[in-house]
Amino acid sequence: MVHVTGDPAVLSGLAAEFPGYEFGTQRTWGGISITAVRQDGAAQPGLYVVVTDDLNEMRHALLEYERLEYERPSRQ
């Protein structure tokens, strides 16, 4: 488990890895968590948000969401 420290390099790295998201930090009960927000560009309209203090969990959630979006039939 890799916990978030609020280091800007972590946010920059995630932004490079997942360019369709806006990343930030948020103080939570457990300390500092990282947030990922995507509003546009997804196959399904709406807001997608992930909040976690575990960097590996964040990557896993975003990769899983991207995989599901890729596999979803388009509705054109």
C-alpha positions in Angstrom: 0.0 0.0 0.0 1.4 3.4 -1.0 -0.2 6.2 1.0 -0.6 9.7 -0.4 1.5 12.4 1.2 0.3 15.4 -0.8 3.5 15.4 -2.9 2.8 17.4 -6.1 5.0 14.9 -8.0 2.4 12.2 -7.2 -0.4 14.3 -8.8 1.8 15.1 -11.8 2.6 11.4 -12.3 -1.1 10.5 -12.1 -2.0 13.3 -14.5 0.5 12.0 -17.0 -0.8 8.4 -16.6 -4.5 9.3 -16.8 -4.8 12.5 -18.8 -8.6 12.6 -18.8 -8.8 13.3 -15.0 -8.3 16.2 -12.7 -6.3 15.2 -9.6 -6.1 16.9 -6.2 -5.8 16.2 -2.5 -8.5 16.3 0.1 -8.1 16.1 3.9 -10.2 13.1 5.2 -10.7 11.4 8.5 -7.7 9.2 7.7 -5.4 12.0 6.7 -4.7 13.1 3.2 -6.5 11.4 0.3 -6.1 11.9 -3.4 -9.1 12.7 -5.6 -9.6 11.9 -9.3 -12.5 13.6 -11.1 -13.6 13.0 -14.7 -16.6 15.0 -16.1 -16.1 14.9 -19.9 -14.8 12.5 -22.4 -16.2 9.3 -20.9 -18.5 7.0 -22.9 -21.2 7.6 -20.2 -22.1 11.2 -19.3 -21.8 12.2 -15.7 -19.3 12.6 -13.0 -16.8 9.9 -12.0 -14.9 10.4 -8.7 -12.4 8.3 -6.8 -11.2 9.3 -3.3 -8.6 7.1 -1.6 -5.4 7.5 0.5 -3.9 4.5 -1.3 -2.1 5.3 -4.6 -2.2 1.7 -5.8 -6.0 1.6 -5.1 -6.4 4.8 -7.1 -4.5 3.4 -10.1 -6.5 0.1 -9.9 -9.9 1.9 -9.8 -9.0 4.2 -12.7 -7.7 1.3 -14.9 -10.8 -0.8 -14.1 -13.0 2.1 -15.1 -11.1 2.7 -18.3 -11.3 -1.0 -19.2 -15.1 -1.0 -18.6 -15.5 2.2 -20.7 -13.5 0.7 -23.5 -15.5 -2.6 -23.5 -18.9 -0.8 -23.3 -20.8 -0.7 -26.7 -21.1 2.8 -28.0 -24.6 4.4 -28.0 -24.6 6.4 -31.2 
